C-alpha cells in the first residue's frame, strides 16, 4: 500500500473502529492508519445500524441487485435491513465525492463493502477503484 495523492476511502473497521456487526477489532487496522490522508466510513453505521448487530446477508442476488430493488439484505434474525444498507451506501458515496476520493480500501466478505456488497458496487459504479482487504 503506497501513499499517493488524494484522499482514500477506507472501511472504518480496517482503521481500528469497533463497528463490525460483532464489534470485533481487526488486526489490520494499524497498517491502514499509517497510510494517512484517509476518509474512514462504515456504511452500515451510516445507514443507522447499531454495533453490535445481527449479521446480515444479501438474499437473492448481489449488491447490484439490491441497488436495483431486485434483492434484499436480511439479517440472521430474518429482519429486512435493505433500507439501512442503501442509506449507508449512498452516504458513503456522498462522503467519497465530498472528499474527492478516487480509490478505496474496503473489507472483503461484507454485505456492504465486500466484492459484491451494496456500498462497494455503488462506489464502483461511480468510478472509484476498490482494493479489498481480508
NUROZA-217167 format. One record per residue: x, y, z of N, C-alpha, C, O, CB in turn. Coordinates in pm, 1 decimal. Last residue first. Glycine has a CB too. Example, Ala and Ser with C-alpha at 12.3 -4.5 7.8 and 13.67 -1.06 7.14 Angstrom:
BEGIN
      npx      npy      npz     capx     capy     capz      cpx      cpy      cpz      opx      opy      opz     cbpx     cbpy     cbpz
   1285.0   -225.0    708.0   1367.0   -106.0    714.0   1290.0      3.0    787.0   1340.9    113.8    803.9   1408.4    -59.8    572.5
   1319.0   -569.0    780.0   1230.0   -450.0    780.0   1320.0   -330.0    780.0   1423.6   -331.9    846.5   1130.8   -447.3    904.6
END
This chain:
BEGIN
      npx      npy      npz     capx     capy     capz      cpx      cpy      cpz      opx      opy      opz     cbpx     cbpy     cbpz
   -865.2   -848.0    331.5   -925.0   -956.6    412.7   -917.5   -926.0    560.6   -962.8  -1005.9    642.5   -855.0  -1089.9    384.8
   -952.9   -581.8    124.5   -861.6   -628.7    228.2   -932.5   -735.5    309.5  -1046.6   -716.5    351.8   -813.6   -511.5    319.3
   -971.5   -469.7   -210.0  -1033.0   -538.3    -94.7   -926.1   -592.7     -4.6   -823.0   -642.7    -49.5  -1126.2   -652.0   -140.2
   -984.9   -168.5   -367.2   -892.4   -274.3   -330.3   -953.2   -337.7   -206.6   -983.2   -268.6   -109.3   -744.3   -220.4   -304.6
  -1146.7      8.8   -626.5  -1154.3    -56.7   -496.5  -1048.5   -165.9   -484.4  -1025.4   -243.9   -576.7  -1294.0   -115.7   -474.4
  -1196.6    323.4   -767.9  -1119.0    199.0   -773.4  -1116.1    138.4   -634.0  -1087.0    206.7   -535.8   -973.5    224.2   -826.6
  -1492.0    466.4   -864.1  -1396.2    461.1   -754.3  -1330.1    323.8   -758.7  -1397.7    221.0   -754.0  -1465.4    487.5   -615.0
  -1700.3    505.7  -1049.4  -1559.4    507.3  -1093.9  -1458.0    517.1   -980.8  -1349.0    570.9  -1000.2  -1537.8    622.1  -1187.5
  -1950.3    454.4   -962.6  -1909.5    594.4   -969.1  -1758.8    608.4   -988.1  -1698.1    708.0   -948.8  -1952.8    667.5   -842.8
  -1965.5    185.9   -941.9  -2048.0    248.6  -1045.1  -2010.7    395.2  -1064.7  -2036.4    453.1  -1170.3  -2195.9    236.8  -1009.1
  -1812.1    150.9   -712.1  -1757.6    110.9   -843.4  -1835.1    176.4   -957.2  -1776.4    217.4  -1057.4  -1761.3    -42.7   -859.2
  -2000.3    238.9   -520.8  -1874.4    311.9   -539.4  -1811.5    279.2   -675.2  -1763.6    368.6   -745.0  -1775.6    278.2   -425.8
  -2193.7     36.2   -551.5  -2228.3    176.6   -577.2  -2102.0    259.7   -600.7  -2098.6    342.4   -691.8  -2309.6    235.0   -459.0
  -2045.5   -188.8   -474.1  -2099.7   -180.3   -610.3  -2132.6    -34.8   -645.1  -2102.7     11.5   -755.1  -2226.3   -269.2   -624.6
  -1993.3   -121.8   -203.9  -1883.8   -144.0   -300.0  -1932.2   -129.6   -443.4  -1866.6    -64.9   -525.1  -1822.2   -283.1   -280.0
  -2248.6   -114.0    -87.7  -2168.0      8.5    -97.1  -2057.1     -6.8   -201.1  -2030.5     85.9   -277.7  -2107.2     43.5     40.3
  -2325.5   -392.1   -126.3  -2408.2   -279.5   -170.8  -2325.5   -152.2   -188.7  -2331.8    -89.1   -294.3  -2521.2   -254.3    -70.7
  -2079.9   -630.6   -245.1  -2156.8   -560.9   -143.3  -2225.6   -436.8   -197.7  -2188.0   -383.9   -302.3  -2067.5   -523.1    -28.4
  -1912.4   -792.7   -382.7  -2046.8   -773.7   -438.9  -2138.9   -704.3   -339.4  -2261.1   -717.2   -347.7  -2107.1   -908.5   -480.6
  -1680.8   -765.7   -221.7  -1673.4   -755.8   -368.7  -1807.6   -733.9   -436.6  -1815.4   -663.7   -537.5  -1611.6   -879.9   -424.1
  -1787.5   -575.6     73.4  -1729.2   -689.1      2.1  -1740.9   -674.3   -148.4  -1803.9   -580.5   -197.2  -1795.5   -817.6     45.7
  -1931.2   -377.2    204.0  -1802.6   -342.6    143.8  -1736.9   -455.1     64.8  -1638.4   -430.7     -4.8  -1709.7   -298.2    249.9
  -2180.8   -499.4    279.2  -2169.1   -358.7    237.3  -2045.5   -338.8    150.7  -2054.4   -289.6     38.3  -2163.1   -265.4    360.3
  -2141.5   -761.5    345.2  -2255.5   -731.7    257.8  -2259.6   -584.1    214.8  -2334.1   -548.5    123.5  -2385.8   -768.0    328.7
  -1801.8   -866.2    316.0  -1901.3   -785.5    387.5  -2018.2   -758.2    294.1  -1997.1   -734.1    175.3  -1839.2   -651.5    439.5
  -1566.2   -968.5    206.4  -1662.6  -1058.1    271.1  -1762.2   -983.1    358.4  -1802.2  -1032.7    463.8  -1589.7  -1160.9    354.8
  -1323.2   -706.3    266.9  -1384.3   -811.6    185.4  -1483.1   -892.4    270.1  -1481.4   -883.7    392.9  -1275.4   -904.8    125.1
  -1329.6   -370.5    328.4  -1326.4   -501.6    392.3  -1396.5   -603.5    303.8  -1514.0   -588.4    270.3  -1392.2   -496.5    531.9
  -1149.7   -152.2    103.5  -1271.5   -199.0    169.1  -1253.8   -339.4    224.9  -1173.0   -417.5    174.7  -1388.6   -196.0     71.7
  -1007.5    132.8      4.3   -968.3      5.3     62.3  -1088.0    -40.6    144.2  -1124.3     23.5    242.9   -836.0     16.8    150.3
  -1049.0    323.8   -295.2  -1094.5    282.5   -162.7  -1033.5    148.4   -124.6  -1011.0     62.1   -209.5  -1247.7    274.4   -158.3
  -1019.6    622.9   -496.3   -990.7    482.8   -465.3  -1026.6    452.7   -320.7  -1033.8    541.8   -236.0   -842.3    450.3   -491.5
  -1090.7    880.4   -517.2  -1091.4    804.7   -642.4  -1057.8    658.0   -620.4  -1066.0    577.5   -713.1   -993.2    865.5   -740.7
  -1245.5   1146.1   -341.0  -1189.4   1010.9   -336.7  -1199.1    944.6   -474.1  -1303.0    951.7   -539.6  -1262.1    925.3   -230.7
  -1328.2   1403.8   -274.9  -1252.2   1380.7   -396.9  -1184.8   1245.0   -403.1  -1078.7   1230.7   -463.8  -1150.0   1486.1   -411.8
  -1497.7   1439.5    -61.8  -1354.4   1439.5    -34.9  -1268.3   1410.5   -157.0  -1147.0   1394.1   -144.0  -1324.1   1339.7     70.7
  -1750.2   1416.7   -169.5  -1717.0   1539.5    -96.4  -1565.4   1553.2    -77.7  -1511.8   1663.9    -77.6  -1787.7   1540.9     40.8
  -1740.9   1150.9   -261.4  -1748.0   1262.7   -355.9  -1704.3   1393.3   -290.6  -1629.8   1471.2   -350.1  -1890.2   1277.0   -410.9
  -1736.3   1011.2    -16.5  -1628.0    995.0   -114.2  -1624.8   1112.3   -211.6  -1518.3   1166.6   -240.6  -1644.3    862.7   -191.5
  -1979.8   1092.0     90.9  -1855.6   1123.5    162.1  -1736.3   1113.8     66.7  -1646.7   1198.1     69.4  -1836.0   1028.2    283.1
  -2152.3    976.7    -94.2  -2152.4   1122.4    -75.9  -2024.1   1167.7     -6.7  -1966.8   1270.5    -42.5  -2275.9   1166.9      6.0
  -2094.8    704.2    -48.3  -2065.8    765.2   -177.8  -2059.3    917.0   -166.1  -1969.5    979.3   -222.6  -2171.6    724.6   -281.1
  -2195.1    681.8    210.6  -2052.6    656.0    186.5  -2010.1    717.5     53.2  -1902.3    775.9     43.0  -2023.4    503.5    187.4
  -2464.8    731.6    160.2  -2390.2    824.7    245.3  -2239.2    805.3    227.4  -2163.8    902.7    229.1  -2429.6    805.5    393.7
  -2526.2    507.5      3.8  -2536.4    641.1    -55.8  -2462.7    746.3     28.0  -2404.7    839.8    -27.3  -2683.8    680.8    -71.4
  -2486.0    306.1    194.2  -2408.4    306.6     69.5  -2409.4    445.5      6.6  -2306.1    494.9    -38.5  -2464.5    202.6    -30.0
  -2679.2    373.0    389.1  -2536.5    375.6    420.8  -2448.5    379.8    297.5  -2347.1    449.5    296.1  -2500.3    256.1    503.2
  -2917.7    329.7    244.1  -2887.7    461.7    300.7  -2738.0    474.6    328.4  -2677.1    576.1    294.7  -2968.7    485.2    430.6
  -2889.9     52.9    192.1  -2895.7    150.2     82.3  -2860.4    290.5    131.1  -2782.7    361.4     67.2  -3035.6    150.5     18.3
  -2894.3    -47.3    452.6  -2778.5    -72.4    366.5  -2775.2     25.0    248.7  -2668.6     73.5    210.8  -2780.7   -217.2    315.1
  -3147.8     34.7    539.3  -3029.2     83.1    608.7  -2902.8     64.3    522.9  -2815.1    150.7    521.5  -3013.7     10.2    743.1
  -3311.9   -110.4    360.3  -3318.4     35.8    365.2  -3193.0     94.2    429.9  -3137.9    192.6    380.6  -3443.5     81.3    442.0
  -3254.4   -380.7    428.2  -3218.5   -325.3    297.4  -3212.7   -173.1    300.2  -3118.4   -113.7    248.0  -3318.3   -371.0    191.7
  -3310.3   -538.8    637.0  -3230.6   -418.8    665.8  -3183.2   -352.7    535.9  -3084.8   -278.8    534.6  -3108.9   -454.6    754.9
  -3552.8   -746.1    757.5  -3509.4   -679.0    635.1  -3437.8   -549.3    671.7  -3498.0   -459.8    730.9  -3630.4   -650.6    541.1
  -3482.0  -1010.0    978.1  -3526.0   -871.5    962.9  -3468.5   -811.2    835.1  -3349.1   -824.2    808.0  -3484.3   -787.6   1085.2
  -3383.4  -1259.9   1038.3  -3488.2  -1251.1    937.7  -3541.7  -1110.3    915.2  -3637.8  -1092.8    840.2  -3600.1  -1339.8    975.9
  -3166.5  -1280.2   1191.5  -3294.5  -1294.3   1262.9  -3412.4  -1284.5   1167.1  -3527.6  -1298.6   1208.1  -3307.3  -1187.2   1372.3
  -2957.8  -1219.4   1024.8  -2974.2  -1359.6   1064.3  -3101.3  -1385.5   1145.2  -3139.3  -1500.8   1165.2  -2854.6  -1403.6   1144.2
  -3100.6   -973.9    794.7  -3008.5  -1019.8    898.8  -3044.2  -1161.8    942.2  -3146.6  -1216.9    902.0  -3011.4   -924.0   1020.2
  -3094.6   -905.5    448.7  -3169.8   -957.1    562.1  -3070.0  -1001.2    667.8  -2966.5  -1059.3    635.3  -3263.8  -1074.8    519.9
  -3138.3   -717.7    170.7  -3039.9   -750.0    272.2  -3119.6   -785.6    396.6  -3201.4   -706.8    444.2  -2938.5   -630.9    298.1
  -3272.2   -826.0   -149.5  -3282.2   -766.3    -16.4  -3157.5   -797.0     65.6  -3081.7   -889.0     34.9  -3407.6   -817.4     56.4
  -3323.4   -742.5   -498.1  -3277.4   -829.9   -390.0  -3286.3   -753.1   -258.6  -3305.6   -631.6   -257.1  -3131.1   -880.1   -415.6
  -3403.1   -547.8   -674.3  -3434.9   -686.3   -708.7  -3390.0   -786.7   -602.7  -3416.9   -905.9   -617.0  -3371.6   -721.4   -840.3
  -3325.4   -285.0   -662.9  -3452.3   -321.0   -599.3  -3494.3   -464.1   -624.8  -3609.5   -499.6   -599.9  -3560.0   -229.7   -646.4
  -3077.7   -217.4   -748.6  -3184.0   -216.6   -849.5  -3321.1   -250.0   -791.2  -3421.8   -244.0   -861.8  -3150.9   -315.0   -959.6
  -2929.6   -261.2   -519.8  -2940.3   -124.7   -571.2  -3052.6   -110.4   -673.7  -3114.8     -4.8   -684.6  -2808.4    -82.1   -633.3
  -2949.8   -540.6   -514.5  -3009.4   -461.7   -406.5  -3030.1   -318.4   -453.7  -3136.1   -260.1   -430.6  -2920.1   -464.9   -279.3
  -2800.1   -605.0   -741.0  -2943.3   -636.7   -738.9  -3016.5   -559.9   -628.6  -3131.1   -518.8   -646.6  -2963.7   -787.3   -719.7
  -2551.0   -523.7   -649.7  -2609.4   -459.1   -767.7  -2760.1   -482.4   -771.2  -2837.6   -391.4   -800.4  -2543.8   -512.3   -897.6
  -2507.3   -704.6   -443.7  -2526.1   -563.4   -412.4  -2588.0   -486.9   -528.0  -2668.1   -395.8   -507.1  -2394.1   -500.7   -374.6
  -2700.7   -991.3   -556.6  -2577.1   -922.7   -518.2  -2610.3   -778.5   -478.9  -2726.2   -736.9   -481.1  -2472.4   -926.1   -634.7
  -2944.3  -1241.9   -463.5  -2869.2  -1161.5   -558.6  -2741.8  -1104.2   -500.8  -2682.4  -1160.2   -408.7  -2954.3  -1050.8   -609.3
  -3100.5  -1341.1   -244.1  -3149.5  -1347.1   -382.5  -3075.9  -1254.1   -478.8  -3138.2  -1193.8   -566.2  -3295.5  -1314.0   -385.2
  -2977.3  -1139.2     11.1  -3066.7  -1250.5    -22.3  -3114.5  -1235.5   -166.7  -3163.0  -1129.5   -206.1  -3188.2  -1255.9     75.6
  -2691.9  -1069.7    186.7  -2770.7  -1031.5     69.0  -2848.6  -1154.9     25.5  -2791.2  -1262.0      5.7  -2679.1   -976.6    -48.3
  -2696.1  -1060.1    543.5  -2663.7  -1128.4    419.3  -2748.5  -1071.9    306.1  -2862.8  -1031.3    327.1  -2685.5  -1280.5    433.1
  -2567.0   -975.6    872.4  -2658.1   -959.1    758.0  -2604.4  -1027.3    633.5  -2484.1  -1049.3    619.5  -2681.6   -811.0    729.3
  -2575.7  -1036.5   1222.2  -2503.9  -1049.5   1095.4  -2604.2  -1045.9    980.1  -2711.9  -1104.9    988.2  -2420.3  -1181.3   1091.8
  -2704.0   -796.9   1448.9  -2714.4   -930.0   1389.0  -2642.3   -928.5   1253.9  -2648.3   -829.7   1180.8  -2864.6   -973.0   1372.2
  -2460.6   -585.9   1610.3  -2586.9   -607.9   1541.3  -2588.4   -750.0   1487.1  -2484.4   -815.5   1480.6  -2607.6   -504.3   1426.9
  -2305.5   -379.7   1870.6  -2311.4   -488.9   1773.7  -2451.4   -501.7   1713.8  -2546.7   -438.4   1759.1  -2269.8   -621.1   1839.7
  -2410.1   -115.7   1674.4  -2295.9   -204.3   1696.9  -2306.1   -250.6   1841.8  -2314.7   -165.5   1930.4  -2156.7   -132.0   1667.3
  -2694.4    -49.5   1449.7  -2616.9    -40.6   1574.4  -2494.1   -132.1   1573.3  -2476.9   -214.4   1483.4  -2705.7    -75.8   1693.6
  -2751.7    132.7   1144.6  -2747.4      6.1   1217.8  -2657.4     18.3   1340.8  -2556.0     88.0   1337.1  -2697.5   -107.5   1126.1
  -2755.5    359.5    984.1  -2835.6    358.1   1105.4  -2835.4    227.7   1183.3  -2911.5    213.2   1279.0  -2972.7    391.3   1071.3
  -2586.4    394.3    775.8  -2724.5    360.8    743.5  -2814.8    349.9    864.7  -2936.1    333.3    851.3  -2728.4    233.0    668.4
  -2345.9    423.2    901.9  -2403.0    540.9    835.8  -2550.3    519.1    801.4  -2628.9    613.8    798.4  -2323.7    574.2    708.5
  -2307.6    153.8    971.6  -2337.5    251.8   1076.4  -2398.4    378.3   1016.4  -2492.0    434.8   1073.1  -2210.0    286.8   1155.4
  -2264.9     57.4    710.1  -2372.1      0.7    791.8  -2409.6     93.8    907.1  -2527.6    111.4    937.5  -2330.3   -135.9    846.3
  -2041.9    201.6    612.1  -2174.4    217.9    551.0  -2288.6    164.4    637.7  -2397.8    221.3    637.7  -2176.9    148.4    417.3
  -1810.6    364.2    770.7  -1877.8    235.9    788.6  -2018.1    252.6    731.4  -2104.3    311.9    796.2  -1881.1    191.1    941.2
  -1507.1    529.6    674.5  -1652.8    518.6    675.0  -1697.4    375.8    705.6  -1629.6    279.3    670.3  -1709.9    563.7    540.4
  -1242.1    758.9    669.6  -1292.2    634.9    726.5  -1444.8    635.5    728.1  -1505.8    730.5    777.1  -1236.8    614.4    868.5
  -1019.0    871.7    454.0  -1153.8    904.3    498.1  -1214.6    771.7    540.8  -1236.1    682.8    458.4  -1239.8    976.7    384.2
   -667.6    950.9    481.0   -780.5    860.4    460.4   -911.1    921.9    510.5   -912.7   1010.4    596.1   -755.0    727.1    531.0
   -403.5   1049.0    507.7   -493.7   1103.9    405.9   -613.3   1013.2    375.7   -655.1   1000.0    260.7   -416.7   1129.1    278.6
   -224.1    748.6    606.0   -251.3    892.2    607.1   -349.4    930.5    497.9   -374.8    852.5    406.1   -122.1    971.0    590.8
   -129.8    490.8    646.3   -136.8    543.3    510.5   -154.7    694.6    510.3   -103.6    761.7    420.7   -250.8    477.2    434.1
   -155.3    402.8    902.6    -27.3    463.1    866.5    -28.9    524.1    727.2     60.8    601.1    692.7     82.4    360.1    875.3
   -400.6    271.2    904.5   -391.4    404.1    965.2   -263.3    476.0    926.6   -262.3    598.9    918.6   -400.0    393.3   1115.7
   -331.0     22.6    797.5   -410.5    115.5    718.0   -396.6    257.3    772.9   -382.4    352.6    696.3   -558.6     72.6    716.4
   -193.4    -88.0   1014.6   -128.3    -76.0    883.4   -200.6     27.1    797.1   -136.8    109.3    731.3   -125.1   -213.0    811.3
   -384.7    -94.3   1226.6   -267.6     -5.8   1232.7   -196.2     13.0   1099.1   -143.2    121.1   1073.3   -170.1    -59.3   1332.4
   -590.2   -294.3   1122.6   -610.0   -152.0   1146.5   -486.4    -63.8   1146.2   -482.8     34.1   1071.7   -675.5   -136.1   1272.8
   -568.7   -567.6   1115.7   -510.1   -492.3   1005.0   -513.4   -340.6   1027.2   -445.0   -266.8    956.2   -582.5   -526.0    876.9
   -711.9   -684.2   1322.3   -568.1   -668.2   1339.5   -505.1   -581.2   1231.0   -397.3   -525.8   1252.7   -501.6   -803.4   1340.7
  -1025.8   -549.4   1424.6   -945.7   -618.7   1324.5   -797.4   -586.2   1340.8   -761.9   -472.0   1370.0   -992.8   -581.6   1183.7
  -1242.5   -610.6   1687.0  -1135.4   -523.6   1641.1  -1048.7   -602.7   1544.8  -1002.5   -711.7   1578.7  -1051.5   -468.2   1760.4
  -1596.9   -664.9   1679.1  -1459.0   -714.2   1687.7  -1361.8   -611.2   1632.3  -1395.3   -534.4   1542.0  -1444.0   -847.3   1611.8
  -1867.9   -622.6   1669.6  -1786.5   -524.9   1743.3  -1641.7   -569.6   1760.9  -1571.1   -518.2   1847.7  -1847.7   -499.1   1879.4
  -2010.9   -770.1   1493.1  -1979.3   -833.6   1620.3  -1892.5   -746.5   1711.4  -1848.8   -791.1   1817.5  -1910.0   -964.5   1595.2
  -2030.2   -595.8   1275.8  -2153.9   -649.1   1333.5  -2128.4   -708.8   1472.6  -2214.3   -699.6   1560.3  -2214.7   -755.9   1240.2
  -1783.2   -335.1   1332.0  -1832.2   -458.9   1270.1  -1959.1   -507.3   1340.9  -1990.1   -464.2   1451.9  -1723.0   -568.9   1274.4
  -1673.7   -126.1   1464.7  -1802.9   -101.4   1400.8  -1858.0   -225.0   1330.7  -1967.9   -220.5   1275.5  -1790.4     11.6   1301.4
  -1438.2    -18.9   1616.0  -1519.5   -136.3   1650.5  -1659.8   -115.5   1595.8  -1753.6    -90.2   1671.4  -1523.0   -160.0   1805.6
  -1171.7     86.4   1412.8  -1301.0    118.7   1473.7  -1377.1    -11.1   1501.2  -1379.0   -101.7   1417.9  -1384.5    213.4   1381.4
   -943.5     29.4   1272.0   -943.3      2.2   1415.0  -1071.2     40.6   1486.5  -1079.2     28.9   1608.8   -830.7     72.7   1477.7
   -969.7     52.3   1007.2   -897.0    160.7   1074.5   -893.7    141.7   1225.7   -846.2    228.8   1298.7   -960.6    295.4   1041.1
  -1136.3   -139.8    921.2   -994.8   -157.5    889.0   -907.3    -51.4    954.9   -784.9    -64.2    957.8   -974.8   -154.2    738.6
  -1379.8    -34.3    988.1  -1332.5   -149.9   1064.9  -1184.5   -177.5   1039.1  -1115.3   -232.1   1125.0  -1415.4   -274.1   1030.4
  -1416.2    161.6    791.3  -1381.6    202.1    928.0  -1329.2     85.5   1011.5  -1242.7    105.1   1096.9  -1502.8    263.2    996.5
  -1274.6    134.8    476.6  -1372.6     77.5    568.9  -1326.9    106.3    711.3  -1212.5     78.7    747.4  -1389.8    -76.6    545.7
  -1168.4    436.5    328.2  -1131.0    310.8    392.5  -1244.7    263.8    482.7  -1303.7    343.1    556.0   -999.8    327.2    473.8
  -1077.7    639.8     58.6  -1187.8    592.7    141.9  -1147.5    457.1    198.5  -1097.8    371.7    125.0  -1322.4    583.4     60.4
   -821.3    871.2     38.4   -857.7    731.5     15.8   -971.2    696.1    111.5   -961.1    720.2    231.8   -734.6    636.0     36.1
   -733.1   1175.3   -131.0   -781.2   1101.1    -15.5   -827.3    962.6    -56.3   -867.0    939.6   -170.6   -894.6   1176.2     53.3
   -430.8   1251.2   -310.0   -574.9   1234.4   -299.0   -612.5   1151.9   -178.5   -534.7   1069.7   -130.0   -630.0   1170.6   -423.5
   -131.0   1073.8   -406.1   -207.5   1196.9   -386.5   -356.0   1165.9   -379.2   -402.2   1066.5   -435.3   -179.4   1297.3   -499.6
    -30.6    783.6   -216.6    -47.7    858.3   -340.9   -124.7    985.4   -308.9   -176.8   1002.1   -198.6   -121.9    773.1   -449.8
    158.4    536.6    -60.3     90.6    664.6    -43.1     86.4    737.1   -176.6    189.3    750.7   -242.9    161.1    751.2     64.4
     94.2    189.7   -109.6    177.9    307.7   -119.9     94.7    433.3   -106.9    -24.3    435.0   -138.6    254.1    308.2   -251.3
     84.1   -116.2      0.0      0.0      0.0      0.0     89.9    124.2      0.0    153.0    156.7    100.6    -96.4     -1.1    121.8
END
